[in-house]
Amino acid sequence: MDKFSAIWLSHSSISNFKNCPRSYYLSTIYRDPRTGHKITLTTPAMSLGYAVHDVLESLSILKTADRFNIPLLTKFENSWAKVSGQIGGFENKEIEAKYKNRGIEMLTRVSQHKGPLAEKAVKINMDLPQYWLSPEDGLMLCGKLDWLQYNPDDDSVSILDFKTGTKEEAVDSLQLPIYYLLAHNCQTRKVKKASYWYIARDDMPVDKKLPDLDKSKALVLKVGKEIKLARSLNRFKCPAGEGGCQHCKPLEKIVAGKAVFVGNNEHGSDMYALFENPASLPSSEIL
């Protein structure tokens, strides 16, 4: 099978499906009949995460000695410009300032506690790391890893994931199994360990136990097959019923025309925001 005919799985798409199949359908399969584009929701928290990750991930392609030549806060201004205003889901300047200040606090912490970011890193030579999870089932697994730290003592790598929120990753989350599979299959060095860095609260990363590789594949493959079956049957029901849940309701509002179109993202998807009082926005800014 050609990989472009495959079903592409990622941590976000799998999470969407596990939370609510209807949410998965609306975010992954549905196309706006007026534009032919996918739809996506932008929120202040998502924009904050994007801008901070944009700064930190840009460091991994630089030589260790050059990473902090340009202050992180200078880079942050450039990254923030990409999400500033309505396109970032900010209804007004006050809300935007609150989230921007949170980003400044995070990057100030990283500037003062560089930790693994001051050490050697490995960059996977793919724009989007990907591999065949199951060729016979037509399932591709893909996803970007925030950081791969190089361990010179044994020529291994360690997975590092940046967290811009304070909420702990769910116990049943498949994020680490997915990242472990990608790191194992998309580069040649042994994966030694994994860490989460909650940069909104912690000065250093917190080590996580690496899951079993075979069990990780089995767990991800199980959900992948469930997604394949749902797609073949075109059955994507919200577990909460007709009223919807917290995962699909925002997307249903987009479909119902109750959200504000704010632009297109880098993938060409139509971006929308949900504002409490869209009528108060300047008419020239409502797209």
C-alpha positions, 0 to 999 in steps of 0.5 A: 500500500502507498503510504499516502493511502494509509491511515495516519496515526499520531498522538493527537489523532489517537487522543481525539478518538479515545476521548470521542470518536465524533471529535476525531471525525470532525478534526481529522476527516470532516471538510467544510463543504464551502472551502473543502478544508479541514477545520480546527479550533484555536485557543489561547492555551494552544497558542501559548504552547505553540509559541513556547515549543517553537522557541525551544525546538528551534534550539535543537538544530543549533550547535550546543555552543550557539544555542543561547547566543540569541536570548530566548525572549527575543526569539519568543517575540518572533514566535508570539507574533505568529499567534498574536490577536484573533488568530491565536484565539485571543478575544482582547489584548488583556487576555493575550497579555496574560498568556504572553506573560506566562510564556515569558515566565516559562522561557525565563525559567529555561534561560536560568536552568538550561539543563539538557538544552545545554547538552548535545542533541540528536535531530531525526532527519525527517520533517515529520518522523513517521514509519509503518506501524502495520503495513498489512493494516495500512497504518502509519504512525507519525509525530514530532518529538520535542527533543532527543538528548544525546548521551555520549557515554553509551551513544544513546538518546533520551526523549524529552517532552516539554509541557507548557501546562501544569496538568499531569499527563494522564496515566493511560495516555499513549503519548510516551508509548507513541514517542518511544515507538517513533524514537526507536523506529525513526533513528538508529540509537538506543532509547535510554530514558524519557522525561517530561519537563513541566516548564511552567512549574519545574526547573528541571525535567522529571524522569518517566519510566520507559514503557515496554516496546512490544506492549507499546506497539500492541496498545497503539495498534489496537487503537489504530485498528479501532480507528480503521474499523470506525472509518470503514463503517463511517461510525463516529458517535460521541460517547455522551450521546446527541448532546455531545461532550467537551471534546466534540462540542467546540467543533460542532459549534464551528460546523454550526457557524457559531465560531469566528473564522480567524485564518488558515494554519500552516497545513491549510486548515480553516482556523476558528475561535470561540469568543464569549462576545464576538459581536463586540469585536471590530467588524473589520477583524471578523473574517 
